[in-house]
Amino acid sequence: MQVKRLLDDREVFGGDKLFDTQGRSYGFIERSGGELVVTAEDGRPVRFKPEQLGCYLVHVNRTDRGLAKERLRDYWEE
């Protein structure tokens, strides 16, 4: 799964800054069980739903590139 930003559809990587609706910044650590684990300003890990930080989850194989690979693979297997 990939984590992407709603604003510009860019992928989120470890260490990237994310913001909640109040404008507080958090450092992205990892995705765990459908939630995002981020570091709060005091350094402790906090869990948020992706929507709370302006993000969404994408299954990697459902991206345009993944779908193109699946189609190509299916074509050559037939």
C-alpha positions as CSV (number, residue, x, y, z in Angstrom):
1,M,0.0,0.0,0.0
2,Q,1.0,3.6,-0.7
3,V,0.2,6.6,1.3
4,K,-0.5,9.7,-0.8
5,R,-1.4,13.3,-0.1
6,L,-4.9,14.5,-1.0
7,L,-3.6,17.9,-2.0
8,D,-1.2,16.9,-4.8
9,D,-1.3,13.0,-5.0
10,R,2.4,12.8,-4.0
11,E,3.5,9.7,-2.2
12,V,4.4,10.1,1.5
13,F,7.8,8.7,2.7
14,G,9.3,8.3,6.2
15,G,10.3,11.7,7.7
16,D,7.8,13.7,5.6
17,K,5.9,16.4,7.4
18,L,2.1,16.0,7.6
19,F,-0.4,18.6,9.0
20,D,-3.7,18.1,10.8
21,T,-6.7,20.4,10.4
22,Q,-5.4,22.7,13.2
23,G,-2.1,23.2,11.4
24,R,0.0,21.1,13.8
25,S,2.9,19.3,12.0
26,Y,3.8,15.7,12.5
27,G,6.6,13.6,11.1
28,F,5.5,10.5,9.2
29,I,7.0,7.2,10.5
30,E,5.0,4.3,9.0
31,R,1.6,2.9,8.0
32,S,0.2,0.3,10.4
33,G,-3.2,-1.4,10.1
34,G,-4.9,1.3,8.0
35,E,-3.6,4.1,10.3
36,L,-0.6,6.4,10.0
37,V,2.0,6.4,12.8
38,V,3.5,9.9,13.1
39,T,5.7,11.7,15.7
40,A,4.1,14.5,17.6
41,E,6.0,17.7,18.5
42,D,7.2,16.2,21.8
43,G,8.6,13.1,19.9
44,R,6.0,10.5,21.0
45,P,4.4,8.3,18.4
46,V,0.7,9.0,17.6
47,R,-1.8,7.2,15.4
48,F,-4.2,9.0,13.0
49,K,-6.6,7.9,10.3
50,P,-5.2,9.0,6.9
51,E,-8.1,11.5,6.4
52,Q,-7.2,13.3,9.5
53,L,-3.8,14.2,8.0
54,G,-5.0,14.9,4.5
55,C,-3.9,11.6,3.1
56,Y,-5.3,8.4,1.5
57,L,-4.2,4.8,1.0
58,V,-3.7,3.3,-2.4
59,H,-3.2,-0.4,-3.1
60,V,0.0,-0.5,-5.1
61,N,-1.2,-2.8,-7.8
62,R,-4.2,-0.5,-8.4
63,T,-2.1,2.4,-9.6
64,D,-1.9,3.1,-13.3
65,R,1.6,1.6,-13.5
66,G,0.5,-1.5,-11.6
67,L,-2.6,-2.0,-13.9
68,A,-0.4,-1.6,-17.0
69,K,2.0,-4.3,-15.7
70,E,-1.0,-6.6,-15.0
71,R,-2.4,-6.1,-18.5
72,L,1.0,-6.8,-20.1
73,R,1.5,-9.9,-18.0
74,D,-2.0,-11.2,-18.9
75,Y,-1.3,-10.5,-22.6
76,W,1.9,-12.6,-22.6
77,E,0.5,-15.4,-20.5
78,E,-2.4,-16.0,-23.0
